[in-house]
Amino acid sequence: MKNIIEIAKRFDGVKETDNNGGFSDPYYETLIRKFGWVPGQSWCAYAQIVNWNLYFEGSPMVLAQIKHVLHPHVLTMWGRAKASSFIRTGPTPEIGSIAVWKLPHITGAGHCGIVTAINKDRTFETREGNTSEAGRGNQANGDGYYTKQRTMRSTSKWELRGFIYLPEIPDETD
């Protein structure tokens, strides 16, 4: 089984070209297009779709379930996850979970990243697509795939909605 953290780290530093127009890494661009991304679209959720699909690629039962939840629109994905009987959501970060943020005064605006570490001070590390390097630029519509340090209480205009947890991998040998 592949490690979800190693999968997420594999894409560190991938840069977008031409304002959501493509990617500096041809392999990454091939992967993200496989899941429906087209030039011009925001891609933070697509980054997490890629991560989870790579993690579960040896488990067709899980892939069949998550395809009904994972969605390129962050808040649609959040709603589907909350309604799912297969995937859990909650308020606490877990390794591999998808952190979901929303702009409180703008309908439909969301952002997400995959949790890759949880710190003793209740902060957590994420890998996020369509963001900027730490402390620079737009944190939810940036120029690449970067590591971020996040807090449970947002210090920006983005509100943390919660986390979409990795489902358990069932024994598919029966």
N, C-alpha and C positions, 0 to 999 in steps of 0.2 A: 504494500500500500504506500502510495506517495504521501509525503508529509505536506500538509496544507501550508505551513509556514514557508517551506522551501519553494513551493509552487508560487506563492504570492511574491516572494523575494526575487524570483527569477526575472521579473519584469521591472525591477527598480531602475529608474533612470530612463525608461523609454520615453522619448519625446514625441509630441504630436507635431505635425507640420501643417502650415496653412490654416490655423484656427479651426481645429477639429477636421482637418482635411485629409489626414493620413498619419503614418507613424514612421519613426526613424528605424524601427526594427521590422523588416519584412515578415519575419515569423509571427510577431505579435499582430501585425496587420492582418495576416492570413487567418489567425485564430479569431480575432474579434469580428472579422467579416463573416466567418463561419456561423456566428450566432446572430447575424442580422444587421450589424452596424453598417451604416453607409456614411460616406463623407458628409460632414456638416452637423452630424448628430452629436449631442453630448454623450460621453462614454463612461462615466464613473460606474454606472450599473453594469454596463457591458464588461468592464474589467472584472467585476465580481462574478458575473455569469461565466466568464472564461475560467477564473480560479476554481469555482465549485465544479464545473464540468470536468476540468482536468483532474481534480481530486477524486471524483466519483466515476471516472471513465471505465473502471473495471467492475462497476456495479450497475447493471442495466435496470434493476428494479428501482434503485434510488434515482437514477437519471430520469426515468419515466415519471416519477413523482415531482422532482424539483422543476422539471420543465413547465409544469403548470403554475409554479410560484414565481420563479425567476423572471424578471421583466425588465426591459431597458428603461422604463420610467420608474424611478426610485419609489415614489409613493404608491404606485400601483403594486409594485413588488411587496412593499410593506403591508398593504391591505390584503393581498393574497396570502402572505405568510401568516398574518393574524387570523385569517379565516381557515387556514389549512389544518387538517387533522394529522398531517404527516410531519410538518415543520413547526417547531416551537418558536415563540418570540418572548422577550422579556427585557427587564431593565438593567441587567448586569452583563458586562462583557465576558465572553468566553473566546478562547483561541479558535480561530476559524469562523467566528460569527461575523455577520455583516452589520456594521453600525450604520444607522439611518438617521439623517438630519433633515429638518424641514425649516424653510423660512416661514415664520409665523404669520406674516401679513400678505404673503403672495401664494395664492392657490396653485398647487401643483409643483412648486419649486422644492426639489429635494437633492440630497447628495448622500453618497455612501462610501464606505471603505471596509476592508477586511481586517479584523483584529488579529495581530500577529504577536502581541505581547501584552501582559497585564502587569503593571508596576505596583509596588507595595503601597504607594501613596494614592491608589485608586485611579491614577491616570492610566491610559492605555495607548499602545502603539498601533497604528493602522498602516496599510498600504492602500493608497487611493489613486484612482485614475482621474484624469481631467482636473488636476489640481496643480498648485504651484509648490515650489520648494518651501520648506518651513520658513515662515516669517516674511515671505515675499509674494507679491502678486495676489491674484484671486484664488482663494482657498477652495472654491467649488467650481471654477471654470478656468483652469489654468492650462499649462502647456505640457503636462506629462504625468508620469506615474511615479509617485514619491512616497517616502516614509513620513508619517506625521505623528506627533505626540498630541493626544487628545485628552480632554477632561470630561468627567461626568456632567459638569455644569459648564455649558458653553461660555466662552469669553467673547464670542462674536454674536452676530445677529442670528446665527443658526441654532436651532433647538434640537437637542438629541431626542429622538423619538423612542429609540430602543435598539434591540439587537435581534437579528434573525439567526437562530442557532443552526449549526450543522446537524442534519439528521443522523441518527445511528445507521450504520451499515449492517443490514441484516445478512444472515448466513444464506447465501444463494445457492448452496450446494444441494439442498433438499430436492 
